[in-house]
Amino acid sequence: MKPKSILITFLFCISSYLVSAQEVITNESVVQMLELGFDDALIIDKIYTSDVKFDASLAALGKLKKAGVSSEVLSVIMEKSKQNTKSKTGIYFVDANGKDKIIQPAVFSGSNDNKVAQRLVSNLINSKQKARLPRTKSNNVIKTDRPEFTFIFNPATTEVDNLQNDQGSSGIGGLNWWFRVASNPNEFVLVKLRVKERQNLREVITGKSSYLSTTEGVDPKLAIGFDIEEIEGNKFKVTPTSLEPGEYAFLYQGQVPQGRQNQSVFDFSIQ
């Protein structure tokens, strides 16, 4: 064989190896292997020796079953899906490159509008508590008006474990205590943020108070509805109703554990 042919063969082998190393097995991959005549043993071996990204929802498993995938392979798909998501808690979306990206919590500052005016008129007007985020646009950019989010929880982790892991911390940043305390997306609310260009910030009203009463949390009228589909015990697919371009955020509205501060939101931008 000529040296040039040897070099071409070598480069082809390296290229094939790199493609194989980066391959991710999905539901569609399993169906393709089945159609190519792979038996269960080969498919299961391929799953266990590759990176995987399975959809283990009831609807997806039903499609696999109709395509002829055996119960043994379905069991492995469910097992691998659970193993791969058990510890990766948080909210994910698919970015412009088709990759899963986690929404890191953004820390907000609180403000109490009309507080001085409220005192001057003997508390006869409302004071509004607002959550404010710096900058007018989120770093998490989504280019579809009907995005899908994946919520992954780990409710099996106890609050004692959280305190040991987060010692000396207020619970913000990448620690994601929300997804250890909460167990489903219903404990979050989705809202559209008001953009204030001159002040270079985004904000949402999180409470109101007067001399008669105090209301905490986002007004239900401002909440945007979303559909929830349970993929497995700790993993959910969340699909909001159609979203127009703008700035949005998920806020935790559940019970805040002792020693924690709920001063973060999970923001994103629809473009």
Backbone as CSV, one residue per row, in Angstrom:
resi,resn,N_x,N_y,N_z,CA_x,CA_y,CA_z,C_x,C_y,C_z
1,MET,0.848,-1.204,0.000,0.000,0.000,0.000,0.876,1.244,0.000
2,LYS,0.526,2.212,-0.817,1.300,3.433,-0.919,1.168,4.258,0.361
3,PRO,2.227,5.027,0.677,2.179,5.853,1.895,0.970,6.774,1.943
4,LYS,0.601,7.325,0.764,-0.554,8.225,0.741,-1.832,7.485,1.122
5,SER,-1.981,6.247,0.618,-3.160,5.441,0.933,-3.188,5.086,2.406
6,ILE,-2.009,4.794,2.962,-1.923,4.460,4.392,-2.359,5.650,5.240
7,LEU,-1.922,6.863,4.835,-2.276,8.071,5.576,-3.781,8.315,5.527
8,ILE,-4.373,8.133,4.329,-5.814,8.337,4.193,-6.582,7.353,5.057
9,THR,-6.131,6.068,5.035,-6.790,5.044,5.855,-6.683,5.375,7.333
10,PHE,-5.501,5.847,7.737,-5.277,6.197,9.144,-6.181,7.347,9.573
11,LEU,-6.274,8.386,8.723,-7.118,9.530,9.045,-8.583,9.135,9.107
12,PHE,-9.000,8.226,8.219,-10.387,7.753,8.223,-10.706,7.022,9.519
13,CYS,-9.763,6.183,9.958,-9.967,5.419,11.201,-10.064,6.358,12.401
14,ILE,-9.182,7.373,12.441,-9.211,8.335,13.539,-10.526,9.097,13.547
15,SER,-10.964,9.529,12.343,-12.222,10.256,12.224,-13.390,9.408,12.698
16,SER,-13.408,8.134,12.294,-14.487,7.233,12.696,-14.492,7.033,14.199
17,TYR,-13.290,6.937,14.780,-13.186,6.746,16.219,-13.745,7.951,16.978
18,LEU,-13.398,9.181,16.507,-13.870,10.384,17.176,-15.380,10.520,17.087
19,VAL,-15.939,10.196,15.925,-17.393,10.252,15.767,-18.057,9.275,16.713
20,SER,-17.466,8.064,16.799,-18.022,7.036,17.673,-17.937,7.453,19.140
21,ALA,-16.795,8.100,19.496,-16.596,8.493,20.891,-17.583,9.565,21.323
22,GLN,-18.031,10.383,20.362,-18.948,11.462,20.693,-20.406,11.054,20.524
23,GLU,-20.645,9.830,20.079,-22.006,9.384,19.806,-22.824,9.281,21.082
24,VAL,-24.056,9.728,21.006,-24.975,9.646,22.131,-26.168,8.799,21.702
25,ILE,-26.489,7.786,22.482,-27.585,6.884,22.157,-28.893,7.463,22.676
26,THR,-29.882,7.576,21.795,-31.189,8.117,22.131,-32.274,7.080,21.833
27,ASN,-33.519,7.439,22.085,-34.636,6.547,21.732,-34.595,6.195,20.254
28,GLU,-34.325,7.201,19.418,-34.270,6.982,17.971,-33.140,6.033,17.596
29,SER,-32.016,6.123,18.308,-30.887,5.235,18.030,-31.264,3.779,18.277
30,VAL,-32.020,3.541,19.340,-32.432,2.171,19.665,-33.330,1.616,18.562
31,VAL,-34.253,2.440,18.074,-35.135,2.000,16.984,-34.321,1.708,15.727
32,GLN,-33.323,2.538,15.436,-32.469,2.320,14.269,-31.706,1.001,14.379
33,MET,-31.176,0.719,15.572,-30.450,-0.541,15.764,-31.373,-1.734,15.582
34,LEU,-32.599,-1.585,16.069,-33.581,-2.658,15.915,-33.884,-2.896,14.437
35,GLU,-34.055,-1.810,13.691,-34.349,-1.927,12.263,-33.185,-2.512,11.480
36,LEU,-31.968,-2.329,11.984,-30.776,-2.884,11.326,-30.556,-4.356,11.669
37,GLY,-31.411,-4.889,12.547,-31.329,-6.304,12.869,-30.522,-6.642,14.109
38,PHE,-30.178,-5.629,14.913,-29.439,-5.900,16.141,-30.346,-6.671,17.103
39,ASP,-29.793,-7.684,17.774,-30.588,-8.382,18.782,-30.506,-7.640,20.117
40,ASP,-31.283,-8.085,21.097,-31.348,-7.385,22.388,-29.981,-7.277,23.059
41,ALA,-29.184,-8.342,22.980,-27.879,-8.350,23.631,-26.977,-7.248,23.079
42,LEU,-26.980,-7.084,21.753,-26.148,-6.058,21.130,-26.637,-4.651,21.481
43,ILE,-27.957,-4.467,21.466,-28.511,-3.150,21.791,-28.198,-2.777,23.233
44,ILE,-28.386,-3.713,24.151,-28.114,-3.456,25.566,-26.638,-3.173,25.790
45,ASP,-25.772,-3.915,25.106,-24.334,-3.690,25.228,-23.963,-2.295,24.737
46,LYS,-24.576,-1.882,23.622,-24.306,-0.547,23.073,-24.759,0.538,24.044
47,ILE,-25.904,0.340,24.688,-26.412,1.319,25.657,-25.459,1.468,26.834
48,TYR,-24.973,0.325,27.345,-24.115,0.361,28.528,-22.715,0.886,28.242
49,THR,-22.303,0.897,26.977,-20.948,1.346,26.643,-20.944,2.698,25.948
50,SER,-22.064,3.409,25.970,-22.153,4.703,25.289,-22.760,5.757,26.213
51,ASP,-22.567,7.022,25.821,-23.304,8.093,26.475,-24.743,8.015,25.984
52,VAL,-25.695,8.281,26.868,-27.102,8.146,26.488,-27.887,9.398,26.860
53,LYS,-28.964,9.606,26.137,-29.908,10.683,26.436,-31.291,10.166,26.072
54,PHE,-31.934,9.486,27.025,-33.210,8.831,26.773,-34.386,9.661,27.262
55,ASP,-35.484,9.544,26.544,-36.771,10.062,27.005,-37.545,8.859,27.537
56,ALA,-37.708,8.797,28.868,-38.366,7.652,29.490,-39.784,7.971,29.925
57,SER,-40.411,8.965,29.279,-41.804,9.264,29.583,-42.686,8.117,29.090
58,LEU,-43.912,8.048,29.621,-44.824,6.972,29.223,-45.107,7.011,27.727
59,ALA,-45.272,8.227,27.186,-45.557,8.358,25.755,-44.384,7.847,24.915
60,ALA,-43.168,8.196,25.326,-41.983,7.781,24.573,-41.765,6.273,24.667
61,LEU,-41.983,5.715,25.860,-41.833,4.261,26.020,-42.884,3.522,25.200
62,GLY,-44.085,4.116,25.120,-45.138,3.510,24.300,-44.746,3.449,22.826
63,LYS,-44.115,4.511,22.331,-43.665,4.539,20.944,-42.593,3.474,20.690
64,LEU,-41.691,3.322,21.659,-40.645,2.306,21.517,-41.248,0.905,21.490
65,LYS,-42.235,0.698,22.352,-42.898,-0.611,22.400,-43.579,-0.907,21.069
66,LYS,-44.261,0.087,20.490,-44.931,-0.091,19.202,-43.930,-0.357,18.090
67,ALA,-42.709,0.183,18.246,-41.669,-0.024,17.234,-41.027,-1.403,17.340
68,GLY,-41.401,-2.155,18.393,-40.888,-3.510,18.522,-39.774,-3.690,19.529
69,VAL,-39.475,-2.635,20.303,-38.416,-2.747,21.313,-38.904,-3.645,22.446
70,SER,-38.076,-4.578,22.846,-38.467,-5.570,23.850,-38.553,-4.973,25.249
71,SER,-39.206,-5.701,26.131,-39.334,-5.260,27.523,-37.974,-5.191,28.203
72,GLU,-37.070,-6.110,27.827,-35.728,-6.114,28.424,-34.983,-4.831,28.088
73,VAL,-35.054,-4.416,26.819,-34.373,-3.189,26.403,-35.047,-1.969,27.030
74,LEU,-36.377,-1.960,27.104,-37.091,-0.852,27.739,-36.690,-0.701,29.198
75,SER,-36.497,-1.818,29.866,-36.083,-1.788,31.267,-34.709,-1.140,31.417
76,VAL,-33.798,-1.457,30.493,-32.456,-0.874,30.533,-32.527,0.624,30.249
77,ILE,-33.370,1.018,29.293,-33.536,2.440,28.968,-34.022,3.202,30.195
78,MET,-35.003,2.646,30.907,-35.514,3.304,32.110,-34.445,3.384,33.188
79,GLU,-33.682,2.318,33.324,-32.612,2.288,34.334,-31.541,3.328,34.035
80,LYS,-31.074,3.379,32.781,-30.014,4.312,32.419,-30.492,5.759,32.520
81,SER,-31.744,5.997,32.131,-32.287,7.349,32.215,-32.315,7.822,33.657
82,LYS,-32.703,6.953,34.561,-32.766,7.309,35.980,-31.383,7.565,36.550
83,GLN,-30.419,6.729,36.190,-29.062,6.886,36.695,-28.440,8.194,36.235
84,ASN,-28.709,8.568,34.999,-28.080,9.752,34.436,-28.681,11.047,34.926
85,THR,-29.871,11.013,35.502,-30.509,12.251,35.932,-30.629,12.372,37.447
86,LYS,-30.259,11.345,38.175,-30.523,11.326,39.619,-29.864,12.496,40.351
87,SER,-28.610,12.850,39.988,-27.892,13.861,40.751,-27.784,15.207,40.036
88,LYS,-28.232,15.290,38.794,-28.093,16.530,38.031,-29.339,17.393,38.208
89,THR,-29.530,17.898,39.419,-30.738,18.653,39.701,-30.698,20.032,39.055
90,GLY,-31.880,20.577,38.741,-31.946,21.914,38.185,-32.970,22.026,37.078
91,ILE,-32.972,23.182,36.393,-33.848,23.436,35.256,-32.987,23.522,33.999
92,TYR,-33.347,22.747,32.984,-32.580,22.702,31.746,-33.434,23.152,30.558
93,PHE,-32.762,23.675,29.528,-33.407,23.940,28.244,-32.424,23.559,27.142
94,VAL,-32.922,23.459,25.919,-32.068,23.115,24.785,-31.621,24.401,24.109
95,ASP,-30.304,24.625,24.013,-29.806,25.866,23.423,-29.790,25.798,21.901
96,ALA,-29.269,26.844,21.261,-29.281,26.947,19.801,-28.454,25.859,19.131
97,ASN,-27.524,25.254,19.876,-26.688,24.186,19.331,-27.265,22.796,19.590
98,GLY,-28.489,22.762,20.149,-29.120,21.475,20.403,-28.618,20.780,21.656
99,LYS,-27.920,21.501,22.522,-27.363,20.908,23.731,-28.175,21.338,24.952
100,ASP,-28.249,20.456,25.939,-28.928,20.793,27.189,-28.088,21.795,27.972
101,LYS,-28.725,22.852,28.430,-28.036,23.870,29.215,-28.808,24.122,30.494
102,ILE,-28.113,24.127,31.604,-28.762,24.368,32.882,-28.923,25.866,33.117
103,ILE,-30.034,26.266,33.706,-30.249,27.663,34.081,-29.724,27.852,35.501
104,GLN,-28.626,28.557,35.609,-28.075,28.826,36.932,-28.909,29.919,37.611
105,PRO,-29.155,29.800,38.904,-29.965,30.816,39.592,-29.299,32.181,39.572
106,ALA,-30.078,33.205,39.278,-29.593,34.591,39.268,-30.060,35.279,40.536
107,VAL,-29.166,35.940,41.216,-29.489,36.593,42.498,-30.160,37.933,42.232
108,PHE,-31.285,38.183,42.879,-31.982,39.446,42.714,-31.842,40.312,43.958
109,SER,-32.097,41.596,43.765,-32.130,42.531,44.890,-33.573,42.943,45.116
110,GLY,-33.964,43.129,46.353,-35.335,43.509,46.679,-35.472,45.009,46.845
111,SER,-36.645,45.523,46.537,-36.919,46.950,46.756,-38.355,47.098,47.231
112,ASN,-38.616,48.148,47.981,-39.953,48.387,48.514,-40.434,49.734,48.000
113,ASP,-41.115,49.757,46.856,-41.581,50.998,46.242,-42.707,51.632,47.062
114,ASN,-42.746,52.942,47.046,-43.815,53.717,47.699,-43.769,53.641,49.225
115,LYS,-42.666,53.159,49.774,-42.616,53.001,51.228,-42.683,54.347,51.945
116,VAL,-41.942,55.344,51.420,-41.942,56.672,52.042,-43.314,57.317,51.912
117,ALA,-43.892,57.222,50.685,-45.221,57.805,50.468,-46.259,57.132,51.362
118,GLN,-46.088,55.835,51.575,-47.035,55.094,52.413,-47.031,55.643,53.837
119,ARG,-45.856,55.982,54.355,-45.762,56.520,55.706,-46.374,57.912,55.789
120,LEU,-46.185,58.717,54.741,-46.675,60.094,54.758,-48.190,60.176,54.794
121,VAL,-48.847,59.174,54.211,-50.313,59.202,54.182,-50.897,58.134,55.097
122,SER,-50.192,57.869,56.177,-50.677,56.950,57.211,-51.006,55.564,56.676
123,ASN,-50.112,55.048,55.807,-50.244,53.678,55.306,-51.528,53.429,54.509
124,LEU,-52.051,54.479,53.864,-53.289,54.302,53.113,-53.048,53.818,51.677
125,ILE,-51.822,53.761,51.229,-51.531,53.251,49.890,-50.671,51.997,50.004
126,ASN,-50.658,51.220,48.934,-49.911,49.978,48.928,-48.418,50.207,48.731
127,SER,-47.639,49.364,49.358,-46.204,49.322,49.125,-45.899,48.021,48.389
128,LYS,-45.130,48.122,47.311,-44.856,46.954,46.471,-43.430,46.437,46.685
129,GLN,-43.338,45.143,46.935,-42.034,44.494,47.042,-41.685,43.923,45.679
130,LYS,-40.496,44.271,45.182,-40.098,43.826,43.848,-38.779,43.065,43.883
131,ALA,-38.694,42.072,42.979,-37.425,41.367,42.763,-36.806,41.966,41.514
132,ARG,-35.580,42.423,41.623,-34.907,43.097,40.507,-33.624,42.366,40.127
133,LEU,-33.461,42.187,38.815,-32.261,41.539,38.281,-31.458,42.548,37.469
134,PRO,-30.136,42.518,37.582,-29.323,43.439,36.776,-29.375,43.068,35.292
135,ARG,-29.179,44.046,34.435,-29.161,43.915,32.977,-30.579,43.703,32.426
136,THR,-30.763,44.059,31.186,-32.088,43.979,30.571,-32.321,42.669,29.839
137,LYS,-31.287,41.851,29.700,-31.454,40.576,29.004,-30.741,39.460,29.756
138,SER,-31.328,38.273,29.711,-30.748,37.100,30.346,-29.643,36.502,29.481
139,ASN,-28.745,35.804,30.122,-27.706,35.072,29.389,-28.245,33.773,28.796
140,ASN,-29.403,33.350,29.253,-30.018,32.105,28.771,-30.988,32.433,27.646
141,VAL,-30.528,32.309,26.416,-31.312,32.734,25.251,-31.978,31.529,24.590
142,ILE,-33.278,31.642,24.348,-34.058,30.584,23.704,-34.725,31.180,22.465
143,LYS,-34.581,30.503,21.333,-35.087,31.045,20.071,-36.315,30.296,19.568
144,THR,-37.249,30.025,20.449,-38.538,29.452,20.077,-39.586,29.989,21.031
145,ASP,-40.817,30.152,20.536,-41.864,30.708,21.399,-42.570,29.636,22.226
146,ARG,-42.213,28.383,22.014,-42.787,27.304,22.828,-41.665,26.360,23.274
147,PRO,-40.839,26.824,24.172,-39.707,26.007,24.624,-40.136,24.877,25.553
148,GLU,-39.287,23.881,25.662,-39.498,22.793,26.622,-38.383,22.831,27.654
149,PHE,-38.769,22.725,28.916,-37.799,22.713,30.008,-37.835,21.355,30.697
150,THR,-36.706,20.967,31.236,-36.629,19.742,32.017,-36.289,20.108,33.456
151,PHE,-37.173,19.747,34.380,-36.948,19.958,35.813,-36.484,18.633,36.415
152,ILE,-35.359,18.650,37.110,-34.840,17.441,37.744,-34.686,17.697,39.240
153,PHE,-35.351,16.881,40.028,-35.343,17.030,41.482,-34.592,15.862,42.133
154,ASN,-34.238,16.075,43.381,-33.636,15.004,44.166,-34.219,15.055,45.569
155,PRO,-35.521,14.783,45.702,-36.180,14.902,47.012,-35.690,13.897,48.037
156,ALA,-34.942,12.874,47.589,-34.445,11.877,48.533,-33.363,12.454,49.430
157,THR,-32.699,13.547,48.991,-31.673,14.192,49.793,-32.330,14.940,50.940
158,THR,-31.877,14.711,52.147,-32.497,15.340,53.316,-31.949,16.742,53.538
159,GLU,-32.678,17.525,54.305,-32.221,18.872,54.616,-30.941,18.836,55.443
160,VAL,-30.726,17.786,56.226,-29.470,17.651,56.966,-28.311,17.547,55.991
161,ASP,-28.489,16.748,54.924,-27.452,16.636,53.901,-27.197,17.990,53.256
162,ASN,-28.270,18.757,53.011,-28.130,20.066,52.391,-27.297,20.994,53.251
163,LEU,-27.573,20.991,54.556,-26.855,21.881,55.460,-25.380,21.501,55.526
164,GLN,-25.082,20.206,55.463,-23.697,19.763,55.482,-22.983,20.164,54.194
165,ASN,-23.695,20.057,53.069,-23.100,20.394,51.781,-22.944,21.901,51.603
166,ASP,-23.885,22.679,52.169,-23.933,24.110,51.928,-23.458,24.921,53.128
167,GLN,-22.663,24.323,53.994,-22.263,24.964,55.235,-21.648,26.332,54.966
168,GLY,-22.122,27.336,55.699,-21.580,28.675,55.534,-22.119,29.393,54.323
169,SER,-23.157,28.879,53.677,-23.685,29.492,52.456,-25.136,29.875,52.663
170,SER,-25.592,30.852,51.891,-26.994,31.261,51.948,-27.857,30.418,51.040
171,GLY,-27.269,29.473,50.340,-28.059,28.595,49.486,-28.235,29.116,48.086
172,ILE,-27.441,30.100,47.639,-27.542,30.597,46.282,-26.325,30.146,45.498
173,GLY,-26.325,30.439,44.195,-25.257,29.965,43.345,-25.625,28.630,42.756
174,GLY,-24.638,27.730,42.602,-24.886,26.460,41.943,-25.357,25.351,42.864
175,LEU,-25.732,25.675,44.101,-26.078,24.633,45.056,-27.466,24.054,44.831
176,ASN,-28.371,24.867,44.276,-29.687,24.370,43.872,-30.455,23.637,44.972
177,TRP,-30.522,24.216,46.156,-31.264,23.575,47.244,-32.746,23.462,46.925
178,TRP,-33.258,24.341,46.038,-34.668,24.303,45.664,-35.079,22.910,45.179
179,PHE,-34.191,22.251,44.437,-34.526,20.979,43.805,-34.263,19.787,44.724
180,ARG,-33.793,20.081,45.928,-33.699,19.049,46.962,-34.886,19.151,47.916
181,VAL,-35.416,20.367,48.046,-36.562,20.592,48.923,-37.867,20.342,48.183
182,ALA,-37.966,20.863,46.949,-39.185,20.689,46.144,-39.198,19.300,45.519
183,SER,-40.380,18.894,45.028,-40.500,17.573,44.415,-41.179,17.610,43.053
184,ASN,-41.733,18.772,42.655,-42.343,18.857,41.329,-42.440,20.320,40.888
185,PRO,-42.635,20.578,39.588,-42.649,21.959,39.063,-43.798,22.819,39.567
186,ASN,-44.825,22.222,40.161,-45.938,23.015,40.680,-45.513,23.940,41.816
187,GLU,-44.329,23.713,42.370,-43.831,24.561,43.440,-43.101,25.788,42.903
188,PHE,-43.097,25.929,41.561,-42.499,27.089,40.914,-43.574,27.853,40.148
189,VAL,-43.333,29.144,39.924,-44.237,29.958,39.122,-43.423,30.590,37.994
190,LEU,-44.026,30.678,36.811,-43.373,31.297,35.659,-43.980,32.681,35.443
191,VAL,-43.131,33.702,35.342,-43.614,35.074,35.155,-42.804,35.766,34.066
192,LYS,-43.431,36.790,33.479,-42.706,37.653,32.545,-42.143,38.828,33.328
193,LEU,-40.868,39.119,33.106,-40.210,40.211,33.812,-40.403,41.531,33.068
194,ARG,-40.596,42.578,33.825,-40.709,43.912,33.232,-39.306,44.464,33.018
195,VAL,-39.018,44.894,31.799,-37.697,45.426,31.460,-37.704,46.944,31.618
196,LYS,-36.721,47.460,32.361,-36.583,48.905,32.551,-35.238,49.316,31.952
197,GLU,-35.300,49.792,30.705,-34.093,50.097,29.942,-33.227,51.152,30.629
198,ARG,-33.837,52.232,31.107,-33.051,53.319,31.693,-32.277,52.889,32.927
199,GLN,-32.871,51.987,33.686,-32.213,51.519,34.905,-31.392,50.253,34.684
200,ASN,-31.445,49.742,33.446,-30.684,48.547,33.076,-30.977,47.379,34.014
201,LEU,-32.274,47.050,34.130,-32.670,45.947,35.001,-33.990,45.340,34.537
202,ARG,-34.305,44.192,35.160,-35.586,43.505,34.965,-36.208,43.317,36.348
203,GLU,-37.538,43.344,36.420,-38.157,43.236,37.730,-39.518,42.562,37.661
204,VAL,-39.970,42.083,38.822,-41.300,41.513,38.966,-41.770,41.781,40.389
205,ILE,-43.064,42.061,40.552,-43.628,42.313,41.885,-43.781,40.980,42.616
206,THR,-43.214,40.884,43.810,-43.258,39.649,44.587,-44.050,39.783,45.885
207,GLY,-44.662,40.945,46.100,-45.471,41.120,47.311,-46.019,42.533,47.427
208,LYS,-47.094,42.682,48.201,-47.699,43.984,48.452,-48.049,44.086,49.934
209,SER,-48.018,45.320,50.439,-48.386,45.510,51.843,-49.077,46.860,52.025
210,SER,-49.964,46.911,52.996,-50.649,48.138,53.387,-50.888,48.061,54.884
211,TYR,-51.545,49.050,55.425,-51.807,49.010,56.868,-52.816,47.922,57.213
212,LEU,-53.548,47.430,56.211,-54.548,46.392,56.453,-53.996,44.981,56.337
213,SER,-53.102,44.769,55.364,-52.639,43.399,55.131,-51.312,43.388,54.391
214,THR,-50.700,42.214,54.391,-49.464,41.984,53.649,-49.623,40.709,52.825
215,THR,-49.303,40.809,51.556,-49.386,39.649,50.658,-48.012,39.343,50.099
216,GLU,-47.554,38.114,50.281,-46.255,37.706,49.772,-46.433,36.760,48.594
217,GLY,-45.461,36.778,47.694,-45.510,35.905,46.527,-46.032,36.632,45.300
218,VAL,-45.839,36.008,44.151,-46.263,36.585,42.883,-47.782,36.519,42.760
219,ASP,-48.385,37.586,42.276,-49.830,37.623,42.039,-50.201,36.514,41.052
220,PRO,-51.148,35.636,41.411,-51.540,34.548,40.502,-51.950,35.037,39.114
221,LYS,-52.429,36.288,39.022,-52.838,36.831,37.729,-51.651,37.040,36.801
222,LEU,-50.447,37.152,37.385,-49.245,37.371,36.585,-48.570,36.059,36.186
223,ALA,-49.014,34.968,36.778,-48.384,33.672,36.506,-48.760,33.165,35.117
224,ILE,-47.786,32.599,34.434,-47.997,32.025,33.107,-48.161,30.517,33.249
225,GLY,-49.198,29.990,32.652,-49.460,28.560,32.783,-48.457,27.704,32.016
226,PHE,-48.281,26.483,32.476,-47.433,25.531,31.752,-47.927,24.113,31.994
227,ASP,-47.691,23.265,30.995,-48.054,21.853,31.094,-46.913,21.079,31.722
228,ILE,-47.265,20.075,32.503,-46.259,19.246,33.180,-46.450,17.786,32.775
229,GLU,-45.370,17.154,32.362,-45.399,15.727,32.052,-44.320,15.024,32.870
230,GLU,-44.722,14.065,33.662,-43.757,13.326,34.471,-43.031,12.311,33.595
231,ILE,-41.712,12.449,33.527,-40.900,11.513,32.750,-40.559,10.309,33.611
232,GLU,-40.191,10.598,34.852,-39.990,9.557,35.861,-40.124,10.218,37.214
233,GLY,-39.811,9.506,38.279,-40.087,9.998,39.623,-39.550,11.376,39.938
234,ASN,-38.348,11.699,39.471,-37.735,12.974,39.841,-37.490,13.887,38.649
235,LYS,-38.044,13.539,37.491,-37.769,14.279,36.266,-39.083,14.628,35.570
236,PHE,-39.241,15.924,35.192,-40.476,16.393,34.583,-40.166,17.234,33.347
237,LYS,-41.054,17.136,32.346,-40.984,18.011,31.182,-42.013,19.120,31.384
238,VAL,-41.567,20.370,31.263,-42.426,21.530,31.467,-42.516,22.317,30.160
239,THR,-43.734,22.519,29.668,-43.958,23.238,28.420,-44.900,24.406,28.664
240,PRO,-44.387,25.634,28.653,-45.259,26.799,28.844,-46.166,26.999,27.636
241,THR,-47.236,27.772,27.852,-48.034,28.210,26.722,-47.162,29.121,25.868
242,SER,-47.598,29.425,24.673,-46.788,30.211,23.749,-46.283,31.493,24.399
243,LEU,-44.969,31.739,24.295,-44.357,32.908,24.917,-43.921,33.905,23.849
244,GLU,-44.313,35.143,24.000,-43.861,36.179,23.080,-42.448,36.594,23.446
245,PRO,-41.717,37.231,22.525,-40.350,37.676,22.855,-40.327,38.532,24.109
246,GLY,-39.352,38.287,24.952,-39.245,39.038,26.193,-38.426,38.300,27.225
247,GLU,-38.451,38.799,28.446,-37.674,38.248,29.554,-38.597,37.532,30.537
248,TYR,-38.189,36.340,30.962,-39.021,35.501,31.815,-38.175,34.898,32.937
249,ALA,-38.867,34.302,33.918,-38.155,33.632,35.004,-39.076,32.667,35.731
250,PHE,-38.489,31.569,36.195,-39.156,30.664,37.122,-38.764,31.086,38.535
251,LEU,-39.751,31.207,39.426,-39.494,31.538,40.823,-40.023,30.422,41.711
252,TYR,-39.252,30.059,42.708,-39.696,29.062,43.680,-40.696,29.706,44.628
253,GLN,-41.858,29.049,44.807,-42.909,29.599,45.662,-43.279,28.662,46.804
254,GLY,-42.484,27.637,47.018,-42.771,26.688,48.086,-42.220,27.139,49.426
255,GLN,-42.245,26.222,50.374,-41.779,26.507,51.725,-40.257,26.649,51.732
256,VAL,-39.759,27.757,52.258,-38.320,27.990,52.328,-37.786,27.387,53.629
257,PRO,-36.814,26.482,53.559,-36.285,25.847,54.772,-35.603,26.854,55.693
258,GLN,-35.555,26.512,56.950,-34.885,27.370,57.929,-33.405,27.504,57.560
259,GLY,-32.906,28.722,57.610,-31.510,28.963,57.278,-31.275,29.255,55.808
260,ARG,-32.348,29.274,55.012,-32.221,29.550,53.585,-32.827,30.907,53.238
261,GLN,-32.370,31.481,52.133,-32.929,32.720,51.619,-33.327,32.497,50.164
262,ASN,-34.569,32.814,49.843,-35.062,32.606,48.479,-34.844,33.876,47.666
263,GLN,-33.580,34.227,47.429,-33.233,35.458,46.729,-32.692,35.164,45.335
264,SER,-33.286,34.225,44.652,-32.819,33.889,43.311,-33.991,33.522,42.423
265,VAL,-33.793,33.719,41.131,-34.769,33.304,40.125,-34.010,32.580,39.017
266,PHE,-34.753,31.856,38.196,-34.162,31.118,37.078,-34.644,31.790,35.800
267,ASP,-33.819,32.699,35.296,-34.253,33.600,34.225,-33.849,33.107,32.847
268,PHE,-34.631,33.523,31.826,-34.291,33.209,30.436,-34.929,34.238,29.523
269,SER,-34.442,34.297,28.311,-34.901,35.269,27.329,-35.450,34.560,26.096
270,ILE,-36.636,34.952,25.671,-37.229,34.425,24.435,-36.953,35.437,23.311
271,GLN,-36.268,34.994,22.269,-35.915,35.879,21.157,-36.401,35.308,19.835
